[in-house]
Amino acid sequence: MKKITLGAGSGYWGVPFDLPRELAERGDLNYLGLELLAELSMSLLQRMKLRDPSKGYVPDLLEIMKLVLPHTVRKGTKIITNGGGTNPRQAAEEIGAIIKELNIAPMKIGIIEGDDILDKLDPVLARGVELRNLDTGERDISVIRDKIVSAHAYIGCDLIIEALKEGADIVIGGRLSDNALYVGPIMYEFGWNFENPDWDKIGAAITVGHIIECGEWVTGGSSNFWQDNKEPWNLGMPIAEFYDNGEAVLTKTPDSGGQMTVNTVKEHLVYETHDPKKYIMPDGIADLSTLHLEQIGKDRVKVTNMSGTKRPDNLKVQVGYDDGYIAEVMLIIPWPQAITKARLYEEIIKKRFEKWNIKPRELRFDYIGINAVHGAMAPMPEDENTVNEIGFRCAAKFNTRREAYTARRFVMGGAICFGPVGTAFGMPHAERRIIGLWPTLVPRDEVKLNLTMKEVK
């Protein structure tokens, strides 16, 4: 059977740089995936691009490239990434400069664009497409139309395949779906296509891509089995050995810590999964309920009997819009009577809002160390003097920056001075802008993608 080997070098913007470097250096990889986006990322990157047209890609991508390229070029490993964000063309220019600086040219970069559909929203609406909010069910997007700053479709691997056919050493795009970074190389290498598809095998590619896409989250990171981790400070990144019969073996960076077990794989199979029988992605719909997992060795898990069905007619679009501003304050309240003091600070802040007739859209208090994670479900200690200290956070949400600024300067900023002795405070937070999300669907044919090949000589 033919086999290809794929490694996940990152699963988010902010991955420690040593993890992709060690994977590229130690792994025997055909492909290295660098997944760098989250739900809010495109809106944040769009704001960066609006301030400076030469920005909009994930800045970490360039530092990671400097570290991995010497190893990937030496080994013939191709790189697939969505770190181009809202500006993959500029990201490709910057990577081209790095290639020349490292003296590793010639190389080919495939640039995928077209996922940005901000200028298509009104024509789509005019054609009668309902951009319903998938989270809330709200149907009238006009309530936020004048606040929209970005709209990006989650796209599949079609043009990744085309770029690899054109000889790309690096493929960079915008909102490529996380597992498309792995589905694309698998389909290219085995000659699979969407004209005469084997949906079970494509479903297998989606499933494996889903398992490894978040990096160290499947090798022991953020795990219920954290106590079983060997060298948790030295976690390895996941590697998939994928076979042309639609089966795979999962492992991790050689000579690394963490673990690859049936249990860690099961954990990640249910991550961000609403219906295991219908894991809907741009490239197909995987059925995660049919597969079989088997531990076949230390840090080696075999995945078989994966399946799927045809890809959806619609693509998910994440619409980002301005949703106001937040003002916040953080205090450190010490023993004794920390809870009583925290309740007093709540009252002080509420009364000062009343004094100045300032009305937040939302007002939230968190007692960090007691209820910041579990909220109202967290019981208060029976004896408050068992509490050594509380991190007291107050956050208030407003429509305008001026309102948030006024709240911070007139109400929240000096709250420490009105309460008990001994309270400390952290660095003051400036008011900050909020990006809200309106997830929706558009017909696949409304998203027109294009591929440009850049040769670096």
C-alpha positions in Angstrom: 0.0 0.0 0.0 1.1 3.5 -0.7 1.6 5.7 2.4 2.1 9.4 3.0 3.1 11.0 6.2 1.6 14.3 7.5 2.6 16.3 10.5 0.6 19.0 12.3 3.1 21.7 13.3 0.6 24.1 14.8 -3.1 24.1 15.8 -3.5 27.8 16.7 -2.1 31.3 16.5 0.3 31.3 19.4 1.9 27.9 19.2 5.3 27.8 20.9 7.8 27.9 18.1 9.9 25.0 19.3 7.0 22.5 18.5 6.8 23.0 14.7 10.6 23.3 14.5 11.2 20.0 16.3 8.5 18.3 14.2 10.1 19.5 11.0 13.5 18.5 12.2 12.8 15.1 13.6 9.8 13.9 11.7 10.0 12.0 8.4 7.3 14.0 6.8 5.9 14.4 3.3 3.7 17.3 4.4 3.8 19.8 7.3 0.5 21.5 8.1 0.5 24.9 9.9 -3.0 25.7 11.1 -3.1 29.2 12.6 -6.7 30.4 12.7 -9.6 30.4 15.1 -13.2 31.7 14.9 -12.2 35.3 15.6 -8.9 35.4 13.8 -10.1 36.6 10.4 -11.9 39.6 11.9 -8.8 40.5 13.9 -6.6 40.1 10.9 -8.9 42.2 8.8 -8.6 45.1 11.3 -4.8 44.8 11.0 -5.0 44.9 7.2 -7.4 48.0 7.3 -4.8 49.8 9.4 -1.9 48.7 7.2 -2.5 47.1 3.8 0.8 45.2 4.1 -0.5 43.3 7.1 -3.4 40.9 7.6 -1.5 37.6 7.7 -0.7 35.8 11.0 2.6 37.4 12.1 3.8 34.2 13.8 3.9 32.5 10.4 7.0 34.2 9.4 8.9 33.3 12.5 7.8 29.7 12.2 8.9 29.6 8.5 12.4 30.8 9.4 12.7 27.8 11.8 11.1 25.0 9.7 12.2 25.8 6.2 15.8 24.7 6.6 14.5 21.3 7.6 11.6 20.9 5.2 13.8 21.9 2.2 16.4 19.4 3.2 13.9 16.6 3.6 11.6 17.5 0.7 8.6 18.3 3.0 5.9 20.5 1.5 4.1 23.0 3.7 0.4 23.8 3.7 -0.9 26.7 5.8 -3.9 29.0 6.3 -1.6 31.5 8.0 -2.2 33.9 5.1 -5.3 35.1 7.0 -6.8 38.1 5.1 -3.7 38.7 3.1 -2.1 35.5 1.8 -0.6 37.3 -1.2 1.5 39.6 1.1 2.3 36.6 3.3 3.7 34.9 0.2 5.9 37.9 -0.5 7.3 37.9 3.0 8.0 34.1 2.8 9.7 34.7 -0.5 12.0 37.1 1.2 12.8 34.5 3.9 13.5 31.9 1.2 16.0 34.2 -0.4 17.6 35.1 3.0 18.0 31.5 3.8 19.5 30.8 0.3 17.1 27.9 -0.3 15.6 29.0 -3.6 14.2 28.1 -6.1 10.8 27.3 -4.6 7.2 27.6 -5.7 4.4 29.1 -3.5 0.8 28.5 -4.3 -1.5 31.4 -3.2 -5.2 30.7 -2.6 -7.6 33.6 -2.5 -11.3 34.2 -2.8 -12.6 33.2 0.6 -13.2 36.9 1.4 -16.8 37.6 0.4 -17.4 40.9 2.2 -18.2 42.7 -1.1 -20.5 39.9 -2.1 -22.9 40.0 0.9 -25.3 42.5 -0.7 -25.5 40.8 -4.1 -26.1 37.4 -2.3 -28.9 39.0 -0.2 -30.3 40.5 -3.4 -30.5 37.0 -4.9 -32.7 35.9 -2.0 -30.1 34.0 0.1 -31.0 34.2 3.7 -27.9 34.8 5.9 -29.5 33.3 9.0 -27.4 33.4 12.2 -26.6 29.7 12.9 -26.1 30.3 16.6 -29.1 32.4 17.5 -31.5 31.7 14.6 -31.9 35.4 13.9 -32.7 35.9 10.2 -32.3 39.6 9.6 -28.6 40.4 9.1 -29.5 44.0 8.4 -29.5 44.6 12.2 -25.6 44.5 12.0 -25.1 45.3 8.3 -23.5 48.8 8.9 -21.2 47.2 11.5 -19.8 44.4 9.5 -16.0 44.4 9.1 -15.3 41.0 7.6 -16.9 38.0 5.9 -14.8 34.9 5.1 -16.0 31.5 3.9 -14.5 28.3 5.2 -13.1 26.7 2.1 -11.9 23.2 1.2 -8.9 21.7 -0.4 -9.8 22.0 -4.1 -7.1 24.6 -4.9 -4.6 22.9 -2.5 -4.7 20.0 -4.9 -4.3 22.2 -7.9 -1.3 24.0 -6.3 0.4 20.7 -5.6 -0.3 19.6 -9.2 1.5 22.9 -10.3 4.6 21.9 -8.2 4.1 24.0 -5.2 6.5 23.6 -2.3 4.4 25.8 -0.1 0.6 26.4 -0.3 -0.7 29.4 1.6 -4.3 30.5 1.9 -6.8 32.4 4.0 -9.7 30.7 5.7 -8.8 27.2 4.6 -10.7 24.9 6.9 -8.4 23.3 9.5 -8.5 19.8 8.2 -8.3 20.8 4.5 -4.6 21.3 5.1 -4.4 17.5 5.4 -7.3 16.4 3.1 -5.7 18.3 0.2 -2.3 16.5 0.2 -4.0 13.1 0.8 -6.3 13.5 -2.2 -3.5 14.8 -4.4 -1.1 12.0 -3.5 -3.6 9.2 -4.1 -5.3 10.7 -7.1 -8.7 11.2 -5.4 -11.0 13.8 -6.8 -14.5 15.4 -6.4 -15.6 14.4 -9.9 -15.6 10.7 -9.1 -15.4 10.6 -5.4 -15.0 7.8 -2.9 -16.8 9.6 0.0 -15.7 7.0 2.6 -12.0 7.6 1.8 -12.5 11.4 1.7 -14.3 11.0 5.0 -11.3 9.2 6.3 -9.0 12.0 5.3 -11.3 14.5 7.0 -11.4 12.4 10.1 -7.6 12.1 10.4 -7.3 15.8 9.6 -9.7 16.5 12.4 -7.8 14.3 14.9 -4.4 16.0 14.3 -5.4 19.6 13.3 -5.1 21.1 16.9 -1.5 19.9 17.4 -0.5 18.9 20.9 -4.2 18.8 22.0 -4.1 15.1 20.8 -0.7 14.2 22.2 -1.5 14.8 25.8 -2.2 18.6 25.9 -5.4 19.8 27.5 -6.2 16.2 28.4 -8.1 14.3 31.0 -5.1 12.0 31.1 -2.6 14.8 31.9 -1.1 12.8 34.8 0.0 10.1 32.3 2.1 12.5 30.3 5.8 11.9 30.1 7.7 15.2 30.0 4.7 17.5 29.6 7.1 20.4 29.1 8.3 18.7 26.0 5.1 17.7 24.2 5.4 16.3 20.7 3.2 17.2 17.8 0.9 14.6 16.0 1.9 12.7 12.9 -0.4 10.7 10.6 0.8 7.9 8.4 -2.1 7.7 5.9 -2.6 4.8 3.5 -4.3 4.7 0.2 -6.9 2.2 1.5 -8.3 4.9 3.8 -6.6 3.7 7.1 -4.1 5.6 9.2 -1.6 5.2 12.0 -1.2 8.1 14.4 2.0 8.9 16.3 4.0 12.0 17.4 7.3 13.8 17.1 10.2 11.4 17.7 12.0 11.7 21.1 9.3 14.0 22.5 7.1 14.0 25.6 3.3 13.6 25.9 1.4 10.6 24.6 -0.5 9.3 21.6 -3.1 6.9 22.9 -6.6 5.6 22.1 -7.9 7.9 24.9 -6.3 11.1 23.7 -7.5 10.4 20.2 -11.1 9.8 21.5 -10.9 13.1 23.3 -10.1 15.0 20.2 -12.6 13.2 18.0 -15.4 14.8 20.1 -13.7 18.3 20.2 -15.9 20.9 18.4 -18.2 18.0 17.2 -21.9 18.6 17.4 -23.1 15.5 15.7 -20.5 12.6 15.4 -22.5 11.1 12.6 -22.4 14.4 10.6 -19.1 16.2 11.0 -19.7 18.7 8.3 -16.6 20.2 6.5 -16.2 21.9 3.1 -14.7 18.7 1.6 -17.2 16.2 2.8 -19.2 15.0 5.8 -17.3 12.5 8.0 -19.2 10.0 10.1 -17.1 9.7 13.3 -19.3 7.0 14.7 -18.1 4.1 12.5 -14.3 4.2 13.1 -12.2 1.8 15.1 -9.2 2.7 17.2 -6.5 0.3 18.2 -3.3 0.8 20.2 -0.7 -1.0 18.2 2.4 0.2 20.0 3.8 2.9 22.2 2.5 6.2 20.9 1.0 4.5 17.9 -2.8 4.3 17.3 -4.3 2.7 14.2 -7.6 4.2 12.9 -9.7 2.0 10.6 -13.3 1.8 9.2 -13.7 5.5 8.7 -16.5 6.7 6.5 -18.3 9.8 5.1 -20.8 11.2 2.7 -20.8 13.9 -0.1 -19.8 17.4 0.6 -22.4 20.0 1.5 -23.9 22.4 -1.0 -23.3 25.4 1.3 -20.2 26.8 2.9 -20.0 28.3 6.4 -19.2 32.0 6.5 -18.0 33.8 9.6 -19.2 37.4 9.5 -17.4 39.7 11.9 -18.9 42.9 13.1 -18.2 45.7 15.5 -20.0 44.9 18.8 -19.0 47.7 21.0 -16.2 48.1 23.7 -15.3 46.6 27.0 -14.0 48.4 30.1 -12.6 46.2 32.9 -10.7 46.3 36.2 -8.9 43.6 38.1 -8.2 43.7 41.9 -6.5 41.2 44.2 -8.4 41.0 47.4 -6.6 39.4 50.4 -7.6 37.4 53.5 -9.4 37.9 55.9 -13.0 38.1 54.7 -12.0 38.1 51.0 -15.6 37.2 49.9 -17.2 39.9 52.0 -14.7 42.5 50.6 -15.4 41.3 47.0 -19.2 41.8 47.5 -18.5 45.2 48.9 -16.5 46.1 45.7 -19.4 44.9 43.6 -21.7 47.2 45.5 -19.3 50.1 45.2 -19.0 49.8 41.4 -22.7 49.4 40.9 -23.5 52.5 43.0 -20.9 54.5 41.1 -22.5 53.5 37.9 -25.8 54.8 39.3 -24.1 58.0 40.5 -22.9 58.8 37.1 -26.0 57.5 35.3 -23.8 55.1 33.2 -25.7 52.1 31.9 -23.6 49.2 30.5 -25.2 46.9 28.0 -23.7 44.1 30.1 -22.0 44.0 33.5 -20.1 41.0 34.8 -18.3 40.2 38.1 -15.9 37.3 38.4 -14.3 36.0 41.6 -11.2 34.3 40.2 -10.4 31.3 42.4 -14.1 30.7 43.2 -16.5 31.1 40.3 -14.7 32.6 37.3 -15.0 29.3 35.4 -18.2 27.7 36.7 -20.2 30.9 37.3 -23.4 30.5 39.3 -22.9 26.7 39.5 -19.9 27.2 41.8 -20.7 27.0 45.5 -19.4 29.6 47.8 -17.1 28.3 50.6 -18.9 27.8 53.9 -16.1 29.5 55.8 -14.8 32.5 53.8 -11.7 32.7 55.9 -10.5 29.5 54.2 -10.1 31.7 51.1 -6.6 33.2 51.0 -7.3 35.7 48.2 -9.6 36.5 45.3 -8.9 37.9 41.9 -11.8 40.3 41.5 -12.7 41.1 37.9 -15.4 43.5 36.7 -16.1 43.9 33.0 -18.7 46.3 31.5 -19.8 46.3 27.8 -20.8 49.5 25.9 -21.8 50.6 22.4 -19.1 53.2 22.1 -15.5 53.7 23.0 -16.4 57.0 24.8 -18.8 55.2 27.1 -16.3 52.5 27.9 -13.6 55.2 28.5 -16.0 57.1 30.8 -16.8 54.0 32.8 -13.1 53.2 33.2 -12.1 56.7 34.3 -15.2 57.7 36.4 -16.3 54.4 37.9 -13.9 51.5 37.7 -10.4 52.9 37.6 -10.3 54.2 41.2 -12.5 51.5 42.8 -9.6 50.2 44.8 -9.4 53.4 46.7 -13.0 53.1 48.0 -12.6 49.7 49.6 -10.8 47.9 52.4 -7.1 48.2 53.2 -4.7 45.6 51.7 -6.3 45.2 48.2 -3.9 45.3 45.3 -4.3 45.9 41.6 -2.8 44.8 38.4 -1.9 46.9 35.3 -4.8 49.0 34.3 -6.6 47.8 31.1 -7.5 50.3 28.4 -11.0 50.0 26.9 -10.9 47.6 24.0 -13.0 47.0 20.9 -15.1 43.8 20.6 -15.7 41.8 17.4 -18.9 39.9 17.4 -19.5 36.9 15.1 -22.5 36.1 12.9 -22.0 32.5 11.5 -24.1 31.8 8.5 -24.2 29.7 5.2 -23.9 30.7 1.6 -24.2 28.4 -1.5 -20.9 27.0 -2.5 -21.0 28.5 -6.0 -21.2 32.0 -4.5 -17.5 31.6 -3.4 -15.2 32.1 -6.3 -11.6 30.9 -5.5 -8.4 31.6 -7.5 -4.9 30.2 -7.4 -1.7 32.2 -8.2 1.7 30.5 -8.4 4.7 32.5 -7.3 8.2 31.4 -8.2 11.0 32.4 -5.8 14.3 32.3 -7.7 
